[in-house]
Amino acid sequence: MTRTPLFTAAILWVLAAFPAMAQGEPRLKAVLAQWDQDPHGDLRGVIVLRNGRTVAERYYQGEKATSLHDIRSAGKSVTSLLVGIAIDQGKVKSAEDATGTYWPEARGTALGDVPLKDVLTMRSGLAAFDADDASPGHEDRLDEAADPLAFILALPRAEPPGSVYRYNSVTASAAGIVVAKAAGERMAEFARKKLFAPLGIQRWQWASDAAGYTKGQGNLSLTLRDFATLGEMVRNEGVYRGRRIVSAAWLRQSLAPAAVISDVDPYADGYGYFWYSKTHTLNGRPVQVSFASGNGGNKLYIVPERKLVVAITSSAYGRGYGQRRSEDILKAVLAADAQR
């Protein structure tokens, strides 16, 4: 059969539009298909990239490649990237600087003299702990506050900065405020210009708090593919398609575990600058994984040794099985990849 130029162009268009179908690896595609039978009905999508190329992609429950999905607290890791970009551009001098250096109103409060590095590692010392409903700085109280900035600045100190890891949204919100004040614009706009546009991410939504500040603690909505694109840039040490987005030095600092959290988190060993890390064992060999994590099982896994990125969107909000399921998917992908 003679193929006309129009026919050939049509085939190339299909290959570009449906990379998982046309170019996917059968073993990995079969792994993702196993979750078609998931009984919970709230898994949305999984995509696997190897060395930047889509090797498996699947959607569930009517989700589409164009669907925007709230990745919840995985957005904290994006806030970390933006802190790094602000440092790269000289808007923030160093993560060693006190928070009050860039948020003048914080000076004299329990937060003001806390180094940014302790904010980014959830070791601010503030009385804020999302696992404790009675905590003064619980995330629900932050969300309900008429003036979120005043709410944060009124929180007392519970421990010395840098001493205790306590997961909370207050510190991520504070990091986002620092980015906005240092950049002189809304963090969402800074992200659009310095992160999303360079990555080719055009469709996204990032919620703001009651004061109009972009939520550094999360509520960023992305397509699954764009979620994975962020991971590929991180896997490639800050470079995407030959363009430097964020410094490799910042990513090394961000992904390096600063706090050991395995005693309080069954899914992670360490915590860096709003990024988690865990060592999985596969066939008796350790596999290092860094990841962003959001409520409901939203995950962005980066596996440098395998050159893999695995992005998962899920709506199991408030359900413990969401986190377990995402880790199970990662393990299944790693096992299948090891059989290549």
Rosetta blueprint (number, residue, H / E / L):
1 M L
2 T L
3 R L
4 T L
5 P H
6 L H
7 F H
8 T H
9 A H
10 A H
11 I H
12 L H
13 W H
14 V H
15 L H
16 A H
17 A H
18 F L
19 P H
20 A H
21 M H
22 A H
23 Q H
24 G L
25 E L
26 P H
27 R H
28 L H
29 K H
30 A H
31 V H
32 L H
33 A H
34 Q H
35 W H
36 D H
37 Q H
38 D L
39 P L
40 H L
41 G L
42 D L
43 L E
44 R E
45 G E
46 V E
47 I E
48 V E
49 L E
50 R E
51 N L
52 G L
53 R E
54 T E
55 V E
56 A E
57 E E
58 R E
59 Y E
60 Y L
61 Q L
62 G L
63 E L
64 K L
65 A L
66 T L
67 S L
68 L L
69 H E
70 D E
71 I L
72 R H
73 S H
74 A H
75 G H
76 K H
77 S H
78 V H
79 T H
80 S H
81 L H
82 L H
83 V H
84 G H
85 I H
86 A H
87 I H
88 D H
89 Q L
90 G L
91 K L
92 V L
93 K L
94 S L
95 A L
96 E L
97 D L
98 A E
99 T H
100 G H
101 T H
102 Y L
103 W L
104 P H
105 E H
106 A H
107 R L
108 G L
109 T L
110 A L
111 L L
112 G L
113 D L
114 V L
115 P E
116 L H
117 K H
118 D H
119 V H
120 L H
121 T L
122 M L
123 R L
124 S L
125 G L
126 L E
127 A L
128 A L
129 F L
130 D L
131 A L
132 D L
133 D L
134 A L
135 S L
136 P L
137 G L
138 H L
139 E H
140 D H
141 R H
142 L H
143 D H
144 E H
145 A L
146 A L
147 D L
148 P H
149 L H
150 A H
151 F H
152 I H
153 L H
154 A L
155 L L
156 P L
157 R E
158 A L
159 E L
160 P L
161 P L
162 G L
163 S L
164 V L
165 Y L
166 R L
167 Y L
168 N L
169 S L
170 V H
171 T H
172 A H
173 S H
174 A H
175 A H
176 G H
177 I H
178 V H
179 V H
180 A H
181 K H
182 A H
183 A H
184 G L
185 E L
186 R L
187 M H
188 A H
189 E H
190 F H
191 A H
192 R H
193 K H
194 K H
195 L H
196 F H
197 A H
198 P H
199 L H
200 G L
201 I L
202 Q L
203 R L
204 W L
205 Q E
206 W E
207 A L
208 S E
209 D L
210 A L
211 A L
212 G L
213 Y L
214 T E
215 K L
216 G L
217 Q L
218 G L
219 N L
220 L E
221 S E
222 L E
223 T L
224 L H
225 R H
226 D H
227 F H
228 A H
229 T H
230 L H
231 G H
232 E H
233 M H
234 V H
235 R H
236 N L
237 E L
238 G L
239 V E
240 Y E
241 R L
242 G L
243 R E
244 R E
245 I L
246 V L
247 S L
248 A H
249 A H
250 W H
251 L H
252 R H
253 Q H
254 S H
255 L H
256 A L
257 P L
258 A L
259 A E
260 V E
261 I L
262 S L
263 D L
264 V L
265 D L
266 P L
267 Y L
268 A L
269 D L
270 G E
271 Y E
272 G L
273 Y L
274 F L
275 W L
276 Y E
277 S E
278 K E
279 T E
280 H E
281 T E
282 L E
283 N L
284 G L
285 R E
286 P E
287 V E
288 Q E
289 V E
290 S E
291 F E
292 A E
293 S E
294 G E
295 N L
296 G L
297 G L
298 N E
299 K E
300 L E
301 Y E
302 I E
303 V E
304 P H
305 E H
306 R H
307 K L
308 L E
309 V E
310 V E
311 A E
312 I E
313 T E
314 S E
315 S L
316 A L
317 Y L
318 G L
319 R L
320 G H
321 Y H
322 G H
323 Q H
324 R H
325 R H
326 S H
327 E H
328 D H
329 I H
330 L H
331 K H
332 A H
333 V H
334 L H
335 A H
336 A H
337 D H
338 A H
339 Q L
340 R L
